[in-house]
């Protein structure tokens, strides 16, 4: 008497597990080819010969300079774009006006433009033959092939993140609490710090994290405006490409693994923030 | 008394609103002008300065046409592949429970978060003739890295999250009851899939594919590393612009850049129309 488990199962349930298993296998294989294997490869290649060569690559002078420059650009760009993103989100979420959806689409434009075209536009504005070229030369200001150009390019490609994350949160929270605070005599600054900001903090943080990840990882736009001079205008993503082109694969992967860590941390923070907002949603219901 | 209580609200609220309105608006518009409108205007005006005949000649030169072909056709194929597998992956993520599902879900976003040069580096290594996957394909005579196929793999990588993340909320809202109803009314598995499950997913899938296509068309970092960048073979338009700039050929870069920008803006318009259509479809 060995009871077959299939006897009691409905025909539908009997057929699904096979389909389920097949579909999961296909999904895992596809993601393996496209994402998992390449991701694991970054770490495997970087630590192929153990920690020693990895650590010695990390103290190379050009590499350290690239890390420094990447951090500096991100430190300049993230606060600027956060302030802008908050202003834009507030302006859009708290007002009904004709052409509102057009403004939201315009905010998205930097995401749709190829990074190379973004860099090209900045060169056409600030380069030697650009609109402001003669004026900048007279004032002895260097923007292209220097830090300001790289900051401009990075700010351009990361412009929409904060506003995009904050607008839906602001819309969901509504303006009731702000209006209540206003009638109770709070000034604009107090309303922002004590009412609006606490309400949008997770959405804002999410936008800031995405801005930072892209700012540190941007390659195309920065590559166009930087000139890619080792030890001067070379960021970490540029260092990766340059080292690879010079057949210093080991050094390229040492830098790549740092950037991959950044990506993994970003994903973990994203997961935590999403859980936080989800829990809040459930609690409010 | 009641008028005293409501009066400040009536007089001060609009005033504070106006004060609110002005500064964030001023910053928003000022920043957008400096960072977005001015650069876009610079590109268009520079392009407009060229005589139309010259513009046309550069925009339709053989090397440019071949670059458009490689860029747009490969991006379309990559986005379409992700459309099919994106539906499958989203289905698996939304409907099934299995060990490792959380990691799989989180990994979908990796292409968003991983810097493109790192993506290019690792794809070029994995898919090269002695890489983990490339060495399996090499005996079959398939070369991926440094060919147009490599361009396609990079574009698939970069556009996958757009499809899945657009489909996920739609599939989550799809009620299982409707499928069960179709089942109980005698529909076969295929009929249930084609007539009940797929139709509501189509608008979202198309939006996701369009978003992925838009991203793949502009992609530079990963493609430039994984491809050999040989004209008429695997040279994409963004790399062609970059090469023109390196040769100080600002006119050539501007013309091809303008073509690419116009296509990007048209795709953005199409995505907005698709989303408007979806909202009408869903309500």
Interface residues (C-beta under 8 A of the other chain):
Chain A: X12 X15 X19 X20 X23 X24 X26 X27 X28 X30 X31 X33 X34 X35 X36 X37 X38 X39 X41 X42 X45 X83 X84 X86 X87 X88 X90 X91 X94 X95 X101 X105 X106 X108 X109 X110 X111 X112 X113 X114 X115 X116 X117 X118 X120 X121 X122 X123 X124 X125 X127 X129 X130 X131 X152 X155 X156 X159 X179 X182 X183 X187 X188 X213 X216 X217 X218 X219 X220 X223 X224 X236 X237 X238 X240 X241 X244 X249 X252 X253 X256 X259 X260 X262 X263 X264 X266 X267 X268 X270 X271
Chain B: X8 X9 X12 X13 X16 X19 X20 X21 X23 X24 X25 X27 X28 X31 X32 X35 X36 X38 X39 X40 X42 X43 X46 X85 X88 X89 X91 X92 X93 X96 X98 X104 X106 X107 X108 X109 X110 X111 X112 X113 X114 X115 X116 X117 X118 X119 X120 X121 X122 X123 X124 X125 X126 X131 X132 X133 X153 X156 X157 X160 X183 X189 X214 X215 X217 X218 X219 X220 X221 X224 X225 X237 X238 X239 X241 X242 X245 X250 X253 X254 X257 X260 X261 X264 X265 X267 X268 X272
